[in-house]
Amino acid sequence: MKYRGLSPIQLGTIWVIFMVAVGAVVGATGPRAVSALADLSQVAPSRLPWVATRVVAFLSYFAITGSVVYGLLLSTKILDAIAHRPVSFSLHQDLAAIGFGLAGIHGALLGLDATVPLSLTEMLVPFAAPYRPLWVGVGQLAFYLVGVVIASFYVRRRIGPRTWRLLHYLTFLTFVGATVHGIMSGSDSGTAWAWWSYVGATAMVVFLTGYRVVTGVQASRQRARRAVPVARPATRLDPVPVPAFAPLDLRAPHQRPAGRRDEALRGG
């Protein structure tokens, strides 16, 4: 698919819709959120790190989800018609790095929270946390896997494209781990907005993954058809095949055996 870009009208429409959506969300939730934070800072200021770590956790999850979705859009070449591929690849990489950084901040803020205090060892070692150790450990493993995927971007030329692609499949594990971690250990999982956030992110990833598999199978079949030569019926103009290594008898016809002499008389 060749890059065509968006027209100024299309680009302007997208930005207007985006700004309207952001304005609607901020206008509907901003005043209420500010009021709640102000009340919390006066009543229980020690709870502020707990609120901050939950906000950062969701921002990290959205960034990681965006990176996975963007990678799938790249692999299916859906974005190639509206964006340069190097730009899309850079955004895919940057979203993964942002999600990784926010996940690190999420873990650091847990160390400042007094609700469920965590030591440095419990924050770094999977399954060592006192609070829901299994599901917190899944999130910790997902965090380390994101780090591996991000590091693979910088050593891509050294490890080769094949190894890089194999390492890139870890992205699916990081998404699954982050989703399971959020649902099973997050304190907001019971709310409607958090639940539908997980459902919407999972639906997008599953749909695009299925689409990628289907298009990949179809492309493989087309390549296989083009690689198989198509046989055509022989015509009278085709040359008669001659054995490449037929022995050449240099003897005169009267010196050849009877069978060979008869062949010579017949033109053999």
Secondary structure by P-SEA (a helix, b strand, c coil): cccccccaaaaaaaaaaaaaaaaaaaaacaaaaaaaaaaaaaccccaaaaaaaaaaaaaaaaaaaaaaaaaaaaaaccccccccaaaaaaaaaaaaaaaaaaaaaaaaaaaacccccccccccccccccccaaaaaaaaaaaaaaaaaaaaaaaacccccaaaaaaaacaaaaaaaaaaaaaaacccccccaaaaaaaaaaaaaaaaaaaaaaaaaaaaaaaaaaaabbbbbbbcccccccccccccccccccccccaaaaaaaaacc
